[in-house]
Amino acid sequence: MPVETCPLCLCSYARLGQHLVTMHSVKNPEERKLLLAMESGRVNARAGLCPVPACGKLSHRLDHHIRTHSEVSEGVQDEALRFCKRRVCLAKLTALRASDPAVPMVSTLDLEQHQLMEEDTSIPQDPEDLEEECDNPGCKKQKELLRTQVGDLKRQVDTLSETLRMVTRRYRILKRRSTSLGSARIGQVAQRLLSSLGPEEEECGPVEEDVKSSPEVPSDMQQPRDLPDTGEEKPDVDGAKPSTSQQPQDVDEDQPHYPDHVAVLNKIVEEYRRHREGPYPGNKLKENVGCQVYRIKKFLAVMSRGKKNLADFRFLNDTARIHSWVSSLRQAKMAVTTIQHYVLNVGCFMRFLSETPPQSCRLSSKALVGLRREMGSLRKSLKRDVAVHQTAVKEGKETYKNGESSCSNILSYTSIPTEPFDKMLLTCPLCPAKIKHLRHHLRSQHQIEDGEERKVLLRLARGRIKLRNTRCPQCGIIYENVERHFKSGHPELTGKMVKLLTKELEKKVAEDQLQTIRDSQQLDPPVLSALDVPVESPLAIPEECLQLGAG
């Protein structure tokens, strides 16, 4: 229980309310409530005069106003807040005493305060009260003029303080948004942020212009306003290529970003998402629609780069940029089927936009028809490449299916470096052969009949060995998730090095599991594997597998 100081005897007590009743006989509930509030500080002291010296401003939020006095320390600010609350409590005690309550009051804090103020001559009075009145009309007129100027200057200070607070807040937003971006992207982010503020800056333009020229405002905040706006696309600094994955991933710094600050674009994209999902979407449908929306946002990011007034959708009417977008997808080494997915999804979005355009859309019906026709021509131009790609994949599968031996067919097929079918193959952990049906290969070629051993070897070949509570080979500490530790604890390791270390750890864990199987079971035939057999008795690997690995 918190300890509080009694305002009457200045002693500390855990139960201050009980102490006031028993020790000081405070029977009046209103008086007791005010005394408790004086100590706890739970009193409404928002409106009043500022107690900070040389201020004396009347404010309706003293708690906020006092914190703006940066010339004094936080301790002085806290003391000023406590003084305001005590002043309010004493005023309420005075009002309660003047009302002549039925239950007599015991405390005399308000009377002592008034007596102290009357007797203490060291308290400085108002300078206006100390000055002598001059009968000269010119002096009186000059005095009124100076008072008017002081009032006007105070209002200017309030306006400039509020404007500086707003500019500082926007600067922090800009800094937070541009933290993870390179220097080449700061100007674009600043331009997008300031364009989203729009009408608010026009209303207080002259004030912000004065603040911008003030030395208190950081120079980084002034620079985005001087950026040239040509309305054209700015070239990438490093020429980074877009991601080749079909799933949403983290984009590079130099790639265009979706303009999420435009509310109209967000609204139309969400409407399209709900339209594609339907009333009862499943998990698979939600995932597919999410991929479609991701591709559409990538397209909108490319089309809107360097453009203004995105809410009118006129930035889409740019055939040359649409062609350059498709060319960038090809240069990014994307599969032609992936490019087809991009074009199909964007075409569906164009049809949805032309059928239900938002109110702010300024694209004519002729322009919308032209965009749909352009997407249709792009889709037709990809048909031949898609057919060639599908035929190549189909021929590869037929070659594997109709061959005499799976090992020899896979060997001849994997000699072609451009086939996607290679991802379906598994490398045998006992020989350097690439096999599709690894379970059959382990039984027929390596005579491994035990199911538990085959399960361990299959998990090892597929990279599904669980690495839990494993010792890191770099620092020697046991971690629950050593793969995550490689990425976060050893930034000096490249992706290839992390992959090699993970494979080595998986092999060690597989060896331990095979040894555990051998110790716990008396199998006939016994568990034999090249992973845990001693060096002096190596496992005989069939010559076919060695030839396959050499090939």
C-alpha positions as CSV (number, residue, x, y, z in Angstrom):
1,M,0.0,0.0,0.0
2,P,1.5,3.4,-0.9
3,V,2.6,5.8,1.8
4,E,1.2,9.3,1.7
5,T,2.1,12.5,3.6
6,C,-0.5,14.1,5.7
7,P,-1.1,17.8,4.7
8,L,-1.9,18.8,8.3
9,C,0.9,17.2,10.3
10,L,3.3,16.3,7.5
11,C,3.8,12.7,8.7
12,S,3.7,9.7,6.4
13,Y,0.9,7.2,6.7
14,A,-0.3,4.2,4.7
15,R,-4.0,4.9,5.4
16,L,-4.2,8.6,5.1
17,G,-8.0,8.8,5.1
18,Q,-8.3,6.8,8.3
19,H,-5.5,9.0,9.9
20,L,-7.5,12.2,9.1
21,V,-10.6,10.9,10.8
22,T,-9.0,9.3,13.9
23,M,-6.1,11.8,14.6
24,H,-7.4,15.1,13.2
25,S,-11.2,14.5,13.5
26,V,-11.9,15.5,10.0
27,K,-15.6,14.7,9.9
28,N,-16.6,16.7,6.9
29,P,-16.5,14.4,3.8
30,E,-15.9,17.2,1.4
31,E,-13.0,18.5,3.4
32,R,-11.5,15.0,3.8
33,K,-11.9,14.5,0.0
34,L,-10.0,17.7,-0.8
35,L,-7.2,17.0,1.7
36,L,-6.7,13.5,0.1
37,A,-6.8,15.0,-3.4
38,M,-4.2,17.6,-2.3
39,E,-1.8,14.8,-1.5
40,S,-2.6,12.3,-4.3
41,G,-2.8,15.0,-7.0
42,R,-6.0,13.7,-8.4
43,V,-7.7,17.1,-8.9
44,N,-8.7,18.9,-12.1
45,A,-6.2,21.8,-12.3
46,R,-6.2,22.3,-16.1
47,A,-7.5,25.9,-16.3
48,G,-5.6,28.7,-14.6
49,L,-2.6,31.0,-14.7
50,C,0.8,29.5,-15.4
51,P,3.0,29.7,-12.2
52,V,6.3,29.7,-14.2
53,P,8.1,33.0,-13.6
54,A,7.8,35.6,-16.4
55,C,4.9,33.7,-18.0
56,G,1.6,34.1,-16.2
57,K,-0.4,32.9,-19.2
58,L,-4.0,31.9,-18.9
59,S,-4.3,28.4,-20.3
60,H,-7.1,25.7,-20.4
61,R,-4.5,22.9,-20.3
62,L,-1.9,23.9,-17.8
63,D,-0.5,20.3,-17.7
64,H,0.4,20.6,-21.4
65,H,1.4,24.3,-21.3
66,I,3.9,23.8,-18.4
67,R,5.6,21.0,-20.3
68,T,6.4,23.5,-23.2
69,H,8.6,25.5,-20.9
70,S,11.9,23.9,-22.1
71,E,13.9,26.7,-20.4
72,V,13.3,25.1,-17.0
73,S,14.1,21.6,-15.8
74,E,11.6,18.7,-15.4
75,G,11.8,19.1,-11.6
76,V,10.7,22.7,-11.8
77,Q,7.8,21.7,-14.2
78,D,6.7,19.0,-11.8
79,E,6.8,21.5,-8.9
80,A,4.7,24.0,-10.9
81,L,2.1,21.3,-11.6
82,R,1.9,20.4,-7.9
83,F,1.6,24.1,-7.0
84,C,-1.4,24.5,-9.5
85,K,-3.1,21.5,-7.9
86,R,-2.5,22.7,-4.4
87,R,-3.9,26.2,-5.4
88,V,-7.1,24.6,-6.7
89,C,-7.5,22.5,-3.6
90,L,-7.0,25.6,-1.4
91,A,-9.5,27.6,-3.4
92,K,-12.1,24.8,-3.0
93,L,-11.4,24.7,0.7
94,T,-12.0,28.5,0.9
95,A,-15.3,28.1,-1.0
96,L,-16.4,25.2,1.3
97,R,-15.6,27.4,4.3
98,A,-17.6,30.3,2.9
99,S,-20.6,28.0,2.4
100,D,-20.8,27.5,6.2
101,P,-21.1,23.6,6.1
102,A,-23.2,21.8,8.7
103,V,-20.2,19.7,9.7
104,P,-17.6,22.1,10.9
105,M,-14.2,22.2,9.2
106,V,-11.0,21.3,11.1
107,S,-8.2,22.3,8.7
108,T,-7.0,25.8,8.4
109,L,-4.7,25.5,5.4
110,D,-6.6,28.0,3.3
111,L,-6.5,30.6,6.1
112,E,-2.8,30.1,6.7
113,Q,-2.1,30.5,3.0
114,H,-4.0,33.8,2.8
115,Q,-2.3,35.0,6.0
116,L,1.1,34.0,4.6
117,M,0.5,35.9,1.4
118,E,-0.5,39.0,3.3
119,E,2.4,39.0,5.7
120,D,5.2,37.9,3.3
121,T,6.6,41.0,1.7
122,S,9.3,39.1,-0.2
123,I,6.7,37.8,-2.7
124,P,7.1,39.9,-5.8
125,Q,4.0,41.7,-6.9
126,D,2.9,42.3,-10.4
127,P,5.1,44.9,-12.1
128,E,2.1,46.7,-13.4
129,D,0.7,47.2,-9.9
130,L,4.1,48.6,-8.7
131,E,4.5,51.1,-11.4
132,E,3.2,54.6,-10.8
133,E,0.3,55.9,-12.8
134,C,1.3,58.8,-15.1
135,D,-1.2,61.5,-15.9
136,N,0.4,62.3,-19.2
137,P,-2.0,61.2,-22.0
138,G,0.9,60.3,-24.3
139,C,2.3,57.9,-21.7
140,K,-1.1,56.2,-21.3
141,K,-1.5,55.9,-25.0
142,Q,2.0,54.4,-25.3
143,K,1.3,52.0,-22.5
144,E,-1.9,50.7,-24.2
145,L,0.1,50.4,-27.5
146,L,2.8,48.3,-25.8
147,R,0.2,46.1,-24.1
148,T,-1.4,45.5,-27.5
149,Q,2.0,44.6,-29.0
150,V,2.7,42.2,-26.2
151,G,-0.6,40.5,-26.7
152,D,0.0,40.2,-30.4
153,L,3.5,38.8,-29.8
154,K,2.1,36.2,-27.4
155,R,-0.4,35.1,-30.1
156,Q,2.4,34.9,-32.6
157,V,4.4,32.7,-30.2
158,D,1.5,30.4,-29.8
159,T,1.0,30.1,-33.6
160,L,4.7,29.5,-34.2
161,S,4.9,27.0,-31.4
162,E,2.0,25.0,-32.8
163,T,3.4,25.2,-36.3
164,L,6.8,24.0,-35.1
165,R,5.2,21.1,-33.3
166,M,3.4,20.1,-36.5
167,V,6.5,20.4,-38.6
168,T,8.5,18.4,-36.1
169,R,5.9,15.7,-36.0
170,R,6.0,15.4,-39.8
171,Y,9.7,15.3,-39.8
172,R,9.7,12.4,-37.3
173,I,7.2,10.6,-39.6
174,L,9.4,11.2,-42.6
175,K,12.5,10.0,-40.7
176,R,10.7,6.8,-39.5
177,R,9.5,6.0,-43.0
178,S,12.9,6.6,-44.6
179,T,15.0,4.7,-41.9
180,S,15.3,1.5,-43.9
181,L,15.7,3.2,-47.3
182,G,18.8,4.4,-49.0
183,S,19.7,8.0,-49.6
184,A,18.5,7.8,-53.2
185,R,14.9,7.0,-51.9
186,I,14.6,9.7,-49.3
187,G,13.6,12.3,-51.8
188,Q,10.8,10.1,-53.2
189,V,9.5,9.2,-49.8
190,A,9.5,12.9,-48.8
191,Q,7.7,13.8,-51.9
192,R,5.0,11.2,-51.4
193,L,4.6,12.2,-47.7
194,L,4.2,15.9,-48.5
195,S,1.9,15.3,-51.3
196,S,-0.4,13.3,-49.0
197,L,-0.6,16.3,-46.6
198,G,-1.9,18.6,-49.4
199,P,-4.6,21.0,-48.3
200,E,-3.4,21.3,-44.7
201,E,-0.1,22.8,-46.0
202,E,-1.9,25.3,-48.3
203,E,-3.9,26.6,-45.3
204,C,-0.9,27.4,-43.2
205,G,1.6,28.0,-46.1
206,P,3.0,31.4,-45.0
207,V,3.5,30.2,-41.4
208,E,5.3,27.1,-42.4
209,E,7.4,29.1,-44.9
210,D,8.6,31.3,-42.0
211,V,9.3,28.2,-39.9
212,K,11.2,26.6,-42.7
213,S,13.6,29.6,-42.9
214,S,14.0,29.5,-39.1
215,P,17.3,28.1,-37.8
216,E,15.5,25.8,-35.3
217,V,14.0,23.6,-38.1
218,P,16.4,20.9,-39.2
219,S,17.8,21.2,-42.7
220,D,16.6,17.7,-43.6
221,M,13.0,19.0,-43.3
222,Q,13.7,21.9,-45.6
223,Q,15.2,19.8,-48.4
224,P,12.2,17.8,-49.6
225,R,10.2,21.0,-50.4
226,D,12.9,22.0,-52.9
227,L,12.9,18.7,-54.8
228,P,12.0,19.1,-58.5
229,D,8.8,17.4,-59.6
230,T,9.0,16.5,-63.2
231,G,6.2,14.0,-63.2
232,E,8.5,11.4,-64.8
233,E,9.9,8.1,-63.6
234,K,13.2,8.4,-61.8
235,P,15.8,5.8,-62.8
236,D,17.0,3.2,-60.3
237,V,20.4,3.8,-58.8
238,D,21.7,0.3,-58.8
239,G,19.4,-1.1,-61.5
240,A,18.0,-3.7,-59.1
241,K,15.8,-6.3,-60.7
242,P,12.4,-7.3,-59.3
243,S,12.0,-10.6,-57.4
244,T,11.4,-13.7,-59.5
245,S,9.2,-15.3,-56.9
246,Q,5.5,-15.6,-57.4
247,Q,4.9,-15.1,-53.7
248,P,5.0,-11.7,-51.9
249,Q,8.5,-11.1,-50.6
250,D,10.5,-8.1,-49.2
251,V,11.3,-5.8,-52.1
252,D,14.7,-4.2,-52.6
253,E,15.4,-0.6,-51.7
254,D,15.5,0.6,-55.3
255,Q,12.3,-1.0,-56.5
256,P,9.2,1.1,-56.6
257,H,6.9,1.1,-53.6
258,Y,3.1,0.8,-53.7
259,P,1.6,4.2,-52.9
260,D,-0.3,3.1,-49.8
261,H,-0.9,6.8,-48.7
262,V,-3.5,7.2,-51.5
263,A,-6.9,6.2,-49.9
264,V,-8.7,5.7,-53.2
265,L,-6.1,3.1,-54.4
266,N,-6.4,1.2,-51.2
267,K,-10.1,1.2,-51.4
268,I,-10.4,0.0,-55.0
269,V,-7.8,-2.8,-54.3
270,E,-9.7,-4.0,-51.2
271,E,-12.9,-4.0,-53.2
272,Y,-11.3,-6.1,-55.8
273,R,-10.0,-8.5,-53.1
274,R,-13.5,-8.9,-51.7
275,H,-14.9,-9.4,-55.2
276,R,-12.4,-12.2,-56.0
277,E,-12.8,-13.9,-52.6
278,G,-16.6,-14.0,-52.6
279,P,-18.8,-14.5,-49.6
280,Y,-17.3,-17.7,-48.2
281,P,-13.6,-17.9,-49.1
282,G,-11.4,-20.8,-48.1
283,N,-7.8,-20.6,-47.0
284,K,-6.5,-21.7,-50.4
285,L,-8.7,-19.1,-52.2
286,K,-7.5,-16.3,-49.8
287,E,-3.9,-17.3,-50.5
288,N,-4.4,-17.2,-54.3
289,V,-6.2,-13.9,-54.1
290,G,-3.5,-12.5,-51.9
291,C,-0.9,-13.4,-54.6
292,Q,-3.1,-11.7,-57.2
293,V,-3.4,-8.5,-55.2
294,Y,0.4,-8.6,-54.6
295,R,1.0,-8.6,-58.4
296,I,-1.5,-5.8,-58.9
297,K,0.2,-3.7,-56.3
298,K,3.6,-4.3,-58.0
299,F,2.1,-3.1,-61.2
300,L,0.5,0.0,-59.6
301,A,3.9,0.8,-57.9
302,V,5.7,0.8,-61.3
303,M,3.0,2.9,-63.0
304,S,2.7,5.5,-60.2
305,R,6.4,6.1,-59.7
306,G,7.2,9.8,-60.1
307,K,3.6,10.7,-60.9
308,K,1.3,13.2,-59.1
309,N,-2.5,13.2,-58.4
310,L,-2.7,9.4,-58.2
311,A,-6.4,9.6,-57.1
312,D,-7.5,10.4,-60.7
313,F,-6.0,7.1,-62.1
314,R,-4.6,9.0,-65.1
315,F,-1.2,7.6,-64.4
316,L,-2.4,4.2,-65.8
317,N,-2.8,5.6,-69.3
318,D,0.8,5.2,-70.2
319,T,1.4,2.4,-72.8
320,A,5.1,2.9,-73.0
321,R,5.5,2.3,-69.2
322,I,3.3,-0.8,-69.5
323,H,5.6,-2.2,-72.1
324,S,8.7,-1.4,-70.0
325,W,7.1,-3.1,-67.1
326,V,6.7,-6.3,-69.1
327,S,10.3,-6.0,-70.3
328,S,11.5,-5.6,-66.7
329,L,9.7,-8.8,-65.8
330,R,11.6,-10.6,-68.6
331,Q,14.9,-9.1,-67.6
332,A,14.3,-10.3,-64.0
333,K,14.6,-13.9,-65.3
334,M,11.0,-14.7,-64.4
335,A,9.5,-17.8,-66.0
336,V,7.1,-17.0,-68.8
337,T,4.2,-18.6,-66.9
338,T,4.9,-16.2,-64.0
339,I,4.8,-13.2,-66.4
340,Q,1.5,-14.6,-67.8
341,H,0.1,-14.6,-64.3
342,Y,1.1,-11.0,-63.8
343,V,-0.6,-9.9,-67.1
344,L,-3.7,-11.9,-66.4
345,N,-4.2,-10.5,-62.9
346,V,-3.6,-6.9,-64.1
347,G,-6.0,-7.5,-66.9
348,C,-8.8,-8.7,-64.5
349,F,-8.1,-5.6,-62.4
350,M,-8.4,-3.3,-65.4
351,R,-11.8,-4.9,-66.3
352,F,-13.0,-4.4,-62.7
353,L,-11.8,-0.8,-62.7
354,S,-13.5,-0.1,-66.1
355,E,-16.8,-1.6,-64.9
356,T,-16.9,0.1,-61.5
357,P,-14.6,3.2,-61.5
358,P,-14.4,5.3,-58.4
359,Q,-15.8,8.8,-58.3
360,S,-12.3,10.4,-58.4
361,C,-11.4,8.5,-61.6
362,R,-10.7,10.9,-64.5
363,L,-10.0,8.2,-67.1
364,S,-12.3,8.4,-70.1
365,S,-14.2,5.3,-71.3
366,K,-12.0,5.4,-74.4
367,A,-8.9,5.2,-72.3
368,L,-10.3,2.4,-70.2
369,V,-11.1,0.4,-73.3
370,G,-7.6,1.1,-74.6
371,L,-6.0,-0.3,-71.4
372,R,-8.1,-3.5,-71.6
373,R,-7.2,-3.9,-75.2
374,E,-3.5,-3.4,-74.4
375,M,-3.5,-6.0,-71.7
376,G,-5.3,-8.4,-74.1
377,S,-2.6,-7.9,-76.7
378,L,0.1,-8.6,-74.1
379,R,-1.6,-11.8,-73.1
380,K,-1.7,-12.9,-76.7
381,S,1.9,-12.1,-77.3
382,L,2.9,-14.5,-74.5
383,K,0.9,-17.5,-75.8
384,R,3.7,-18.8,-78.0
385,D,6.4,-18.6,-75.2
386,V,4.0,-20.2,-72.7
387,A,3.3,-23.1,-75.2
388,V,7.0,-23.7,-75.8
389,H,7.7,-23.7,-72.0
390,Q,4.8,-26.1,-71.3
391,T,5.9,-28.5,-74.1
392,A,9.5,-28.6,-72.7
393,V,8.3,-29.5,-69.3
394,K,5.9,-32.1,-70.6
395,E,8.6,-33.7,-72.7
396,G,10.9,-33.9,-69.7
397,K,8.3,-35.7,-67.7
398,E,7.5,-38.1,-70.6
399,T,11.2,-38.9,-71.0
400,Y,11.4,-39.9,-67.3
401,K,8.2,-41.9,-67.4
402,N,8.9,-44.0,-70.5
403,G,12.6,-44.8,-69.9
404,E,14.0,-48.2,-69.1
405,S,15.9,-47.3,-65.9
406,S,15.0,-44.4,-63.7
407,C,18.6,-43.8,-62.7
408,S,19.9,-43.6,-66.3
409,N,17.1,-41.4,-67.5
410,I,17.5,-39.0,-64.6
411,L,21.2,-38.9,-65.3
412,S,20.7,-38.0,-69.0
413,Y,17.9,-35.6,-68.1
414,T,19.8,-33.7,-65.5
415,S,22.6,-33.1,-68.0
416,I,20.3,-30.4,-69.5
417,P,20.7,-27.4,-67.2
418,T,17.5,-25.6,-68.2
419,E,14.8,-28.1,-67.0
420,P,12.6,-27.3,-64.0
421,F,12.1,-31.0,-63.4
422,D,15.5,-31.1,-61.5
423,K,13.8,-29.7,-58.4
424,M,11.8,-32.9,-58.1
425,L,15.0,-35.0,-57.6
426,L,16.6,-36.0,-54.3
427,T,20.3,-36.6,-53.7
428,C,20.9,-40.0,-52.1
429,P,22.8,-39.6,-48.8
430,L,24.7,-42.8,-49.4
431,C,25.8,-42.1,-53.0
432,P,26.1,-39.1,-55.2
433,A,23.1,-40.1,-57.4
434,K,20.0,-37.9,-58.0
435,I,16.9,-40.0,-57.6
436,K,13.2,-39.3,-57.8
437,H,12.0,-42.5,-56.0
438,L,14.6,-42.4,-53.2
439,R,12.7,-44.9,-51.0
440,H,12.8,-47.6,-53.8
441,H,16.4,-46.7,-54.5
442,L,17.5,-47.3,-50.9
443,R,15.8,-50.7,-50.8
444,S,17.0,-51.9,-54.3
445,Q,20.5,-50.4,-54.5
446,H,21.6,-50.2,-50.9
447,Q,19.5,-53.1,-49.4
448,I,18.2,-51.0,-46.5
449,E,15.2,-53.0,-45.3
450,D,14.6,-51.3,-42.0
451,G,11.8,-48.8,-42.1
452,E,13.1,-46.5,-39.3
453,E,16.5,-46.2,-41.0
454,R,14.9,-45.4,-44.4
455,K,12.8,-42.8,-42.7
456,V,15.8,-41.1,-41.2
457,L,17.7,-41.2,-44.6
458,L,14.6,-39.8,-46.4
459,R,14.3,-36.9,-43.9
460,L,18.0,-36.2,-44.4
461,A,17.7,-36.1,-48.2
462,R,14.7,-33.8,-48.0
463,G,16.3,-31.5,-45.5
464,R,13.7,-32.2,-42.9
465,I,15.9,-33.2,-39.9
466,K,14.8,-31.2,-36.9
467,L,17.6,-29.2,-35.4
468,R,16.4,-28.5,-31.8
469,N,18.7,-27.9,-28.9
470,T,21.7,-28.2,-31.1
471,R,25.2,-26.8,-30.4
472,C,26.4,-24.1,-32.7
473,P,29.7,-25.1,-34.4
474,Q,30.9,-21.5,-34.5
475,C,30.4,-20.4,-30.8
476,G,29.8,-23.8,-29.1
477,I,26.6,-22.7,-27.4
478,I,23.4,-24.9,-27.5
479,Y,20.4,-23.1,-29.1
480,E,16.9,-24.2,-29.5
481,N,16.8,-23.0,-33.1
482,V,20.3,-23.0,-34.4
483,E,19.2,-22.0,-37.9
484,R,17.8,-18.7,-36.6
485,H,20.9,-18.3,-34.6
486,F,23.1,-18.5,-37.7
487,K,21.2,-15.6,-39.3
488,S,20.9,-13.4,-36.3
489,G,24.1,-14.2,-34.3
490,H,26.6,-14.6,-37.1
491,P,25.9,-11.9,-39.7
492,E,29.3,-12.5,-41.2
493,L,28.1,-15.9,-42.6
494,T,26.8,-15.8,-46.2
495,G,23.7,-17.7,-47.3
496,K,25.8,-20.4,-48.8
497,M,27.9,-20.9,-45.7
498,V,24.7,-21.1,-43.6
499,K,23.3,-23.8,-45.9
500,L,26.5,-25.8,-45.7
501,L,26.6,-25.6,-41.9
502,T,23.0,-26.6,-41.7
503,K,23.6,-29.7,-43.9
504,E,26.5,-30.7,-41.7
505,L,24.5,-30.4,-38.5
506,E,21.6,-32.4,-40.1
507,K,24.1,-35.1,-41.0
508,K,25.4,-35.3,-37.4
509,V,21.9,-35.4,-36.0
510,A,21.0,-38.2,-38.5
511,E,24.1,-40.1,-37.4
512,D,23.0,-39.9,-33.8
513,Q,19.5,-41.0,-34.7
514,L,20.8,-44.0,-36.6
515,Q,23.1,-44.9,-33.7
516,T,20.1,-44.7,-31.3
517,I,18.2,-47.1,-33.6
518,R,21.1,-49.5,-33.6
519,D,21.4,-49.4,-29.8
520,S,17.7,-49.7,-29.0
521,Q,16.8,-52.4,-31.5
522,Q,18.2,-55.8,-32.2
523,L,17.4,-55.9,-35.9
524,D,17.9,-58.6,-38.3
525,P,19.4,-57.6,-40.7
526,P,21.2,-54.9,-38.6
527,V,21.1,-51.3,-39.4
528,L,23.8,-50.5,-41.9
529,S,24.4,-47.1,-43.3
530,A,27.4,-45.1,-44.6
531,L,26.6,-42.4,-42.1
532,D,27.5,-44.3,-39.0
533,V,29.7,-47.2,-40.2
534,P,33.3,-46.9,-38.9
535,V,36.0,-46.0,-41.5
536,E,37.8,-49.4,-41.2
537,S,34.7,-51.2,-42.5
538,P,33.2,-48.9,-45.1
539,L,29.9,-49.7,-46.7
540,A,30.1,-51.1,-50.2
541,I,28.4,-48.6,-52.5
542,P,27.1,-50.1,-55.8
543,E,29.2,-49.3,-58.9
544,E,26.0,-48.0,-60.7
545,C,25.6,-45.2,-58.1
546,L,29.3,-44.3,-58.3
547,Q,29.1,-44.0,-62.1
548,L,25.9,-42.0,-61.8
549,G,27.6,-39.6,-59.3
550,A,30.6,-39.3,-61.6
551,G,28.4,-38.5,-64.5
